[in-house]
Amino acid sequence: MKRQSRVFVDGALIGLVDDPQDLVSRMREMRRRGGLSTEV
């Protein structure tokens, strides 16, 4: 069984991910393209 990482936004747990590096990469790309606030 693979261990999951917890995802927090502003101190609130919003979910779990199997691949935290993939999440970071996707969020950075979305931020660069204007899909997310630069504060996220």
Secondary structure, DSSP 8 states (H G I E B T S, - for coil): ----EEEEETTEEEEEES-HHHHHHHHHHHHHTTSS-TT-
